[in-house]
Amino acid sequence: MKRLFSFLPFYLLVLLTPLPARAAGANIIPPVNSASGQVTQVGFPSGYTSALNYYLSLYWTRIINAILLVLGILAIIYLIYSGIQYITAGGSSDKTKNARQGILYALLGIIILVASYFIIDTITSLSTHVASSAG
């Protein structure tokens, strides 16, 4: 049992390391008047009509990603906990059944979280694309 817990921090580090966030259009480059060399107006990434729209979109995207990350961490912790319960069930059918249900629910939760991340990312990408082609 000690050996299992000695590798646990490494597994958690590998499993829970967040992937780099995709910051679409994070570089805001102000247009420069070539004749005078002065900045004429501040530019925003395509699809955003004002700074408020851009920063609200960025704010909500970060909040949703943070919520999904926390829920993913909890689902993985619950999966590990249920796996340990399954290993230590000792042949008891009640404990084994509860542990299997816990593993199933944790895996379903992880699948739902991954699917919701891709759905939200797709909707965000499409709405930005529609807004940029409409404006």
C-alpha positions as CSV (number, residue, x, y, z in Angstrom):
1,M,0.0,0.0,0.0
2,K,2.9,2.4,0.8
3,R,4.3,1.7,-2.6
4,L,1.0,2.7,-4.3
5,F,1.0,6.0,-2.4
6,S,4.7,6.7,-3.2
7,F,3.9,6.9,-6.9
8,L,0.6,8.8,-6.4
9,P,2.1,12.3,-6.6
10,F,3.7,11.5,-9.9
11,Y,0.5,10.1,-11.3
12,L,-1.4,13.1,-10.2
13,L,1.2,15.4,-11.7
14,V,1.0,13.6,-15.1
15,L,-2.8,13.3,-15.1
16,L,-3.7,16.7,-13.8
17,T,-1.2,18.9,-15.7
18,P,-3.4,21.2,-17.7
19,L,-2.8,21.5,-21.4
20,P,-1.8,25.0,-22.6
21,A,-4.9,27.1,-23.1
22,R,-5.7,28.0,-26.6
23,A,-5.9,31.8,-26.6
24,A,-7.3,32.7,-29.9
25,G,-6.3,36.1,-30.9
26,A,-4.6,37.0,-27.7
27,N,-2.1,39.3,-29.4
28,I,-3.7,42.7,-29.7
29,I,-1.7,44.7,-32.2
30,P,-2.6,48.3,-32.6
31,P,-2.6,49.6,-36.1
32,V,0.1,52.2,-36.8
33,N,-0.3,55.0,-39.3
34,S,2.7,54.5,-41.6
35,A,3.0,58.2,-42.5
36,S,3.2,59.5,-38.9
37,G,4.3,56.4,-37.1
38,Q,1.6,56.9,-34.5
39,V,-1.0,54.5,-33.2
40,T,-4.4,55.4,-34.8
41,Q,-6.7,53.0,-33.0
42,V,-6.5,49.9,-30.8
43,G,-7.3,46.7,-32.7
44,F,-9.1,43.8,-31.2
45,P,-9.1,40.2,-32.4
46,S,-11.6,39.5,-35.2
47,G,-15.1,38.9,-34.0
48,Y,-15.1,41.4,-31.2
49,T,-16.6,44.8,-31.6
50,S,-15.3,46.3,-28.3
51,A,-12.9,45.8,-25.5
52,L,-15.9,44.9,-23.2
53,N,-17.0,42.0,-25.5
54,Y,-13.4,40.7,-25.8
55,Y,-12.7,40.8,-22.1
56,L,-16.1,39.4,-21.1
57,S,-15.6,36.5,-23.5
58,L,-12.1,35.9,-22.2
59,Y,-13.3,36.1,-18.6
60,W,-16.2,33.6,-19.0
61,T,-13.9,31.2,-21.0
62,R,-11.4,31.3,-18.1
63,I,-14.1,30.7,-15.5
64,I,-15.6,27.8,-17.4
65,N,-12.2,26.2,-18.0
66,A,-11.4,26.6,-14.3
67,I,-14.7,25.0,-13.3
68,L,-14.0,22.1,-15.7
69,L,-10.5,21.7,-14.4
70,V,-11.7,21.5,-10.7
71,L,-14.4,19.0,-11.6
72,G,-11.9,16.9,-13.6
73,I,-9.6,16.8,-10.6
74,L,-12.4,15.8,-8.3
75,A,-13.5,13.0,-10.8
76,I,-9.9,11.7,-11.0
77,I,-9.6,11.7,-7.2
78,Y,-12.9,9.9,-6.9
79,L,-11.7,7.4,-9.5
80,I,-8.6,6.7,-7.5
81,Y,-10.6,6.5,-4.3
82,S,-13.0,4.0,-5.8
83,G,-10.1,2.0,-7.3
84,I,-8.5,1.7,-3.9
85,Q,-11.9,0.6,-2.4
86,Y,-12.1,-2.1,-5.1
87,I,-8.6,-3.3,-4.4
88,T,-9.2,-3.4,-0.6
89,A,-12.7,-4.9,-0.8
90,G,-11.4,-8.3,0.3
91,G,-13.9,-10.3,-1.6
92,S,-16.9,-8.6,0.0
93,S,-19.6,-8.4,-2.7
94,D,-21.2,-5.3,-1.2
95,K,-17.9,-3.4,-1.2
96,T,-16.9,-4.6,-4.6
97,K,-20.3,-3.5,-6.0
98,N,-20.0,-0.1,-4.5
99,A,-16.5,0.3,-5.7
100,R,-17.4,-0.7,-9.3
101,Q,-20.3,1.8,-9.3
102,G,-17.9,4.5,-8.1
103,I,-15.4,3.7,-10.9
104,L,-18.2,3.7,-13.4
105,Y,-19.6,7.0,-12.2
106,A,-16.1,8.6,-12.1
107,L,-15.4,7.5,-15.7
108,L,-18.8,8.7,-16.9
109,G,-18.1,12.0,-15.2
110,I,-14.7,12.3,-16.9
111,I,-16.3,11.5,-20.3
112,I,-19.0,14.1,-19.8
113,L,-16.4,16.8,-18.7
114,V,-14.3,16.1,-21.8
115,A,-17.3,16.2,-24.1
116,S,-18.6,19.5,-22.5
117,Y,-15.2,21.1,-22.9
118,F,-15.2,20.2,-26.6
119,I,-18.8,21.4,-27.0
120,I,-18.1,24.7,-25.3
121,D,-14.9,25.2,-27.3
122,T,-16.7,24.5,-30.6
123,I,-19.5,26.9,-29.7
124,T,-17.0,29.6,-28.7
125,S,-15.0,29.1,-32.0
126,L,-18.2,29.2,-34.1
127,S,-19.6,32.2,-32.4
128,T,-16.4,34.1,-32.9
129,H,-16.2,33.0,-36.5
130,V,-19.8,34.1,-37.2
131,A,-19.3,37.4,-35.5
132,S,-16.1,38.1,-37.5
133,S,-17.8,37.3,-40.8
134,A,-20.9,39.3,-40.0
135,G,-18.9,42.4,-39.1
